[in-house]
Amino acid sequence: MNDRLLRAKSVDLVYFLSTHGHRPVRETESSAYFLSPFRNETNPSFSVSKVRNKWTDWGPRDHGDVIDLAEKIYGCTKMEAIDHLLGGTGTPQYHVEVDVDKRKKNIEILETRPEVTNETLVNYMEKVRKIPIKVVNEYCHEALFQFPATAWKKYYGVAIANDVGGTILKNSWFKGTTSPAGITTVKSAESSECNLYEGFIDYLSHVTLNGEPEEQTIILNSVSFVPMIVDTLRGYDRVNIYMDADEAGDEQCGYLAANEIPINDCRGVFDGFSDYNEYLQATL
């Protein structure tokens, strides 16, 4: 059983989806993006990590490995899913790990603390970013992390979780994420509007100046996730945009508008500055 389980887990997800007629809409070195196998849509909201051989369905925020996906597709038990994965005609195609930047791929969190107390991080957030540590600690925590390639060095970072089990890390010299990467949803009361921020520093800057927004909030953590959440954003009467005032932000605003998302470009709030935090620093 253990051998069958390991072999089933190693079946390549992109290959498995292709056997059911699902082809990537878009691919990068480390990811593939699909129209969801579970609903009709025009924008890809289902992604596969080629590095980890794991999938994420951004609609219901569901994720798992190839066995989990087989269970959902076939509507069967785990044992039956393994039989499906290994018992088809021909030899399954097994996953081969993609060679990407190992420093980014192998961030390892060694320890977490519920609040940011490291003096260097506190000074960075309060004196450089101008965000009170009280605000930081409402949404973030502290993490001690390392890169296995330089395991003798340990680093502290301000950390915030995403919706699919990964962690975004930030300090004065580094910004990165553990796998899996994804968006962060800040829960709030039921709202017909949604605020969209590019990074958590921008969101904390907004909170510093205005208090917590009443609207539902999504922190992208990367503009590459915009196509993944188009269907989610269609559920709101208005989407308030606070992404960076740069070419990438302009492109994503155009993309959302072209997909009939009712956007409200709020970047005029920090007119003359590249992002919300740059405006905050100049204001306080």
MARLOMAR-568614 format. One record per residue (C-alpha): residue number from 0; y, x, z; residue in one letter. Coordinates in steps of 0.02 Angstrom, whole numbers, plus 50000, padded with zeros to 5 digits. Layout:
<rs>
[r NUM, [Y, X, Z], A]
...
</rs>
This chain:
<rs>
[r 0, [50000, 50000, 50000], M]
[r 1, [50123, 50139, 50043], N]
[r 2, [50096, 50221, 49874], D]
[r 3, [50122, 50056, 49783], R]
[r 4, [50277, 50019, 49884], L]
[r 5, [50353, 50189, 49845], L]
[r 6, [50312, 50175, 49661], R]
[r 7, [50385, 49999, 49652], A]
[r 8, [50546, 50056, 49739], K]
[r 9, [50560, 50195, 49610], S]
[r 10, [50562, 50079, 49459], V]
[r 11, [50729, 50106, 49373], D]
[r 12, [50847, 49958, 49399], L]
[r 13, [50934, 49972, 49231], V]
[r 14, [50764, 49976, 49147], Y]
[r 15, [50702, 49827, 49249], F]
[r 16, [50854, 49724, 49204], L]
[r 17, [50832, 49769, 49020], S]
[r 18, [50654, 49698, 49023], T]
[r 19, [50735, 49530, 49068], H]
[r 20, [50864, 49540, 48930], G]
[r 21, [51009, 49604, 49033], H]
[r 22, [51108, 49749, 48957], R]
[r 23, [51257, 49839, 49036], P]
[r 24, [51427, 49775, 48984], V]
[r 25, [51503, 49940, 49041], R]
[r 26, [51433, 50105, 49102], E]
[r 27, [51497, 50261, 49188], T]
[r 28, [51409, 50421, 49237], E]
[r 29, [51353, 50346, 49401], S]
[r 30, [51359, 50156, 49379], S]
[r 31, [51313, 50014, 49261], A]
[r 32, [51398, 49844, 49261], Y]
[r 33, [51311, 49683, 49207], F]
[r 34, [51346, 49499, 49190], L]
[r 35, [51257, 49424, 49339], S]
[r 36, [51075, 49375, 49308], P]
[r 37, [51101, 49228, 49426], F]
[r 38, [51249, 49132, 49352], R]
[r 39, [51352, 49109, 49195], N]
[r 40, [51505, 49221, 49188], E]
[r 41, [51614, 49313, 49064], T]
[r 42, [51660, 49462, 49174], N]
[r 43, [51530, 49580, 49248], P]
[r 44, [51510, 49554, 49434], S]
[r 45, [51340, 49637, 49455], F]
[r 46, [51334, 49826, 49471], S]
[r 47, [51195, 49956, 49482], V]
[r 48, [51214, 50127, 49561], S]
[r 49, [51125, 50251, 49449], K]
[r 50, [51133, 50376, 49592], V]
[r 51, [51049, 50270, 49726], R]
[r 52, [50953, 50148, 49614], N]
[r 53, [51030, 50003, 49711], K]
[r 54, [51119, 49845, 49652], W]
[r 55, [51265, 49742, 49715], T]
[r 56, [51304, 49563, 49666], D]
[r 57, [51490, 49546, 49701], W]
[r 58, [51489, 49356, 49693], G]
[r 59, [51390, 49320, 49852], P]
[r 60, [51413, 49502, 49914], R]
[r 61, [51225, 49526, 49903], D]
[r 62, [51140, 49694, 49876], H]
[r 63, [50972, 49783, 49885], G]
[r 64, [50841, 49885, 49794], D]
[r 65, [50734, 49843, 49643], V]
[r 66, [50603, 49754, 49749], I]
[r 67, [50737, 49641, 49824], D]
[r 68, [50799, 49602, 49649], L]
[r 69, [50624, 49563, 49586], A]
[r 70, [50600, 49443, 49732], E]
[r 71, [50760, 49351, 49683], K]
[r 72, [50724, 49348, 49496], I]
[r 73, [50543, 49290, 49513], Y]
[r 74, [50570, 49184, 49669], G]
[r 75, [50422, 49266, 49753], C]
[r 76, [50366, 49365, 49905], T]
[r 77, [50387, 49552, 49925], K]
[r 78, [50202, 49583, 49888], M]
[r 79, [50212, 49478, 49731], E]
[r 80, [50370, 49570, 49678], A]
[r 81, [50279, 49736, 49692], I]
[r 82, [50138, 49666, 49585], D]
[r 83, [50265, 49612, 49453], H]
[r 84, [50351, 49782, 49453], L]
[r 85, [50190, 49881, 49437], L]
[r 86, [50076, 49760, 49345], G]
[r 87, [50168, 49729, 49182], G]
[r 88, [50113, 49791, 49014], T]
[r 89, [50144, 49975, 48986], G]
[r 90, [50206, 50104, 49112], T]
[r 91, [50365, 50062, 49207], P]
[r 92, [50514, 50177, 49184], Q]
[r 93, [50550, 50264, 49349], Y]
[r 94, [50720, 50310, 49417], H]
[r 95, [50785, 50486, 49388], V]
[r 96, [50931, 50531, 49500], E]
[r 97, [51094, 50556, 49406], V]
[r 98, [51177, 50724, 49433], D]
[r 99, [51351, 50685, 49499], V]
[r 100, [51471, 50776, 49614], D]
[r 101, [51360, 50813, 49764], K]
[r 102, [51507, 50834, 49881], R]
[r 103, [51560, 50654, 49850], K]
[r 104, [51382, 50587, 49844], K]
[r 105, [51321, 50662, 50006], N]
[r 106, [51456, 50623, 50131], I]
[r 107, [51364, 50602, 50295], E]
[r 108, [51439, 50512, 50445], I]
[r 109, [51382, 50595, 50605], L]
[r 110, [51472, 50492, 50736], E]
[r 111, [51591, 50344, 50748], T]
[r 112, [51712, 50286, 50880], R]
[r 113, [51785, 50111, 50891], P]
[r 114, [51965, 50176, 50894], E]
[r 115, [52057, 50321, 50815], V]
[r 116, [52096, 50443, 50957], T]
[r 117, [52085, 50613, 50873], N]
[r 118, [52257, 50691, 50897], E]
[r 119, [52270, 50758, 50720], T]
[r 120, [52228, 50588, 50646], L]
[r 121, [52347, 50497, 50762], V]
[r 122, [52489, 50615, 50713], N]
[r 123, [52446, 50595, 50529], Y]
[r 124, [52448, 50405, 50535], M]
[r 125, [52601, 50387, 50647], E]
[r 126, [52712, 50533, 50594], K]
[r 127, [52666, 50553, 50410], V]
[r 128, [52608, 50379, 50357], R]
[r 129, [52724, 50291, 50484], K]
[r 130, [52588, 50170, 50535], I]
[r 131, [52573, 50138, 50724], P]
[r 132, [52403, 50183, 50792], I]
[r 133, [52393, 50010, 50870], K]
[r 134, [52396, 49936, 50694], V]
[r 135, [52269, 50064, 50632], V]
[r 136, [52148, 50021, 50771], N]
[r 137, [52154, 49835, 50733], E]
[r 138, [52064, 49867, 50569], Y]
[r 139, [51995, 50044, 50569], C]
[r 140, [51888, 50160, 50672], H]
[r 141, [51863, 50348, 50685], E]
[r 142, [51721, 50443, 50603], A]
[r 143, [51656, 50620, 50614], L]
[r 144, [51582, 50671, 50447], F]
[r 145, [51517, 50818, 50348], Q]
[r 146, [51465, 50871, 50173], F]
[r 147, [51284, 50935, 50176], P]
[r 148, [51332, 51078, 50061], A]
[r 149, [51445, 51142, 50200], T]
[r 150, [51354, 51069, 50350], A]
[r 151, [51429, 51194, 50471], W]
[r 152, [51598, 51110, 50450], K]
[r 153, [51637, 50942, 50532], K]
[r 154, [51787, 50834, 50493], Y]
[r 155, [51872, 50682, 50570], Y]
[r 156, [51934, 50536, 50467], G]
[r 157, [52010, 50364, 50485], V]
[r 158, [51872, 50247, 50428], A]
[r 159, [51859, 50068, 50368], I]
[r 160, [51701, 49977, 50314], A]
[r 161, [51678, 49894, 50146], N]
[r 162, [51584, 49732, 50115], D]
[r 163, [51420, 49812, 50059], V]
[r 164, [51385, 49939, 50195], G]
[r 165, [51488, 50090, 50140], G]
[r 166, [51633, 50173, 50231], T]
[r 167, [51800, 50230, 50162], I]
[r 168, [51866, 50390, 50244], L]
[r 169, [52044, 50457, 50247], K]
[r 170, [52132, 50603, 50328], N]
[r 171, [52277, 50715, 50278], S]
[r 172, [52180, 50806, 50141], W]
[r 173, [52034, 50695, 50092], F]
[r 174, [51997, 50520, 50032], K]
[r 175, [51820, 50469, 49992], G]
[r 176, [51681, 50346, 50024], T]
[r 177, [51501, 50343, 50075], T]
[r 178, [51378, 50245, 49968], S]
[r 179, [51377, 50107, 49923], P]
[r 180, [51558, 50094, 49865], A]
[r 181, [51642, 49924, 49863], G]
[r 182, [51789, 49816, 49912], I]
[r 183, [51843, 49770, 50088], T]
[r 184, [51878, 49588, 50128], T]
[r 185, [51992, 49557, 50277], V]
[r 186, [51941, 49389, 50345], K]
[r 187, [52076, 49262, 50385], S]
[r 188, [52098, 49075, 50398], A]
[r 189, [52058, 48967, 50247], E]
[r 190, [52192, 49000, 50118], S]
[r 191, [52230, 48947, 49940], S]
[r 192, [52307, 49119, 49910], E]
[r 193, [52236, 49295, 49910], C]
[r 194, [52327, 49461, 49932], N]
[r 195, [52261, 49609, 49832], L]
[r 196, [52291, 49789, 49889], Y]
[r 197, [52234, 49950, 49808], E]
[r 198, [52193, 50043, 49969], G]
[r 199, [52187, 50013, 50156], F]
[r 200, [52341, 50122, 50187], I]
[r 201, [52441, 49998, 50082], D]
[r 202, [52372, 49852, 50182], Y]
[r 203, [52413, 49936, 50348], L]
[r 204, [52588, 49971, 50283], S]
[r 205, [52612, 49786, 50245], H]
[r 206, [52550, 49740, 50418], V]
[r 207, [52668, 49868, 50497], T]
[r 208, [52820, 49791, 50414], L]
[r 209, [52772, 49607, 50412], N]
[r 210, [52625, 49575, 50528], G]
[r 211, [52455, 49516, 50470], E]
[r 212, [52466, 49407, 50313], P]
[r 213, [52411, 49227, 50327], E]
[r 214, [52326, 49239, 50158], E]
[r 215, [52149, 49300, 50127], Q]
[r 216, [52155, 49487, 50090], T]
[r 217, [52052, 49598, 49976], I]
[r 218, [52069, 49788, 49981], I]
[r 219, [52001, 49857, 49818], L]
[r 220, [51970, 50037, 49877], N]
[r 221, [51966, 50076, 49690], S]
[r 222, [52045, 49985, 49542], V]
[r 223, [51876, 50002, 49454], S]
[r 224, [51817, 49853, 49557], F]
[r 225, [51943, 49732, 49482], V]
[r 226, [51822, 49667, 49349], P]
[r 227, [51692, 49638, 49484], M]
[r 228, [51799, 49510, 49577], I]
[r 229, [51875, 49410, 49435], V]
[r 230, [51765, 49259, 49468], D]
[r 231, [51805, 49267, 49654], T]
[r 232, [51992, 49272, 49618], L]
[r 233, [51978, 49118, 49508], R]
[r 234, [51947, 49020, 49667], G]
[r 235, [52127, 49045, 49726], Y]
[r 236, [52285, 48953, 49673], D]
[r 237, [52382, 49116, 49678], R]
[r 238, [52338, 49301, 49691], V]
[r 239, [52477, 49409, 49762], N]
[r 240, [52470, 49584, 49689], I]
[r 241, [52518, 49734, 49798], Y]
[r 242, [52431, 49869, 49697], M]
[r 243, [52519, 50033, 49655], D]
[r 244, [52670, 50030, 49540], A]
[r 245, [52592, 50145, 49411], D]
[r 246, [52504, 50135, 49244], E]
[r 247, [52335, 50092, 49322], A]
[r 248, [52414, 49953, 49424], G]
[r 249, [52503, 49886, 49269], D]
[r 250, [52340, 49888, 49171], E]
[r 251, [52247, 49791, 49305], Q]
[r 252, [52385, 49662, 49321], C]
[r 253, [52375, 49638, 49132], G]
[r 254, [52187, 49626, 49142], Y]
[r 255, [52194, 49491, 49275], L]
[r 256, [52327, 49393, 49183], A]
[r 257, [52224, 49403, 49022], A]
[r 258, [52078, 49328, 49119], N]
[r 259, [52186, 49183, 49175], E]
[r 260, [52201, 49236, 49356], I]
[r 261, [52358, 49156, 49431], P]
[r 262, [52439, 49320, 49482], I]
[r 263, [52602, 49341, 49575], N]
[r 264, [52660, 49521, 49552], D]
[r 265, [52734, 49565, 49723], C]
[r 266, [52761, 49749, 49686], R]
[r 267, [52948, 49718, 49680], G]
[r 268, [52939, 49721, 49870], V]
[r 269, [52929, 49911, 49858], F]
[r 270, [53034, 49926, 49699], D]
[r 271, [53079, 50107, 49664], G]
[r 272, [52927, 50174, 49757], F]
[r 273, [52751, 50209, 49697], S]
[r 274, [52663, 50105, 49830], D]
[r 275, [52686, 50008, 49991], Y]
[r 276, [52663, 50160, 50103], N]
[r 277, [52792, 50265, 50012], E]
[r 278, [52914, 50122, 50039], Y]
[r 279, [52865, 50111, 50223], L]
[r 280, [52895, 50297, 50248], Q]
[r 281, [53069, 50281, 50174], A]
[r 282, [53107, 50126, 50276], T]
[r 283, [53060, 50183, 50452], L]
</rs>
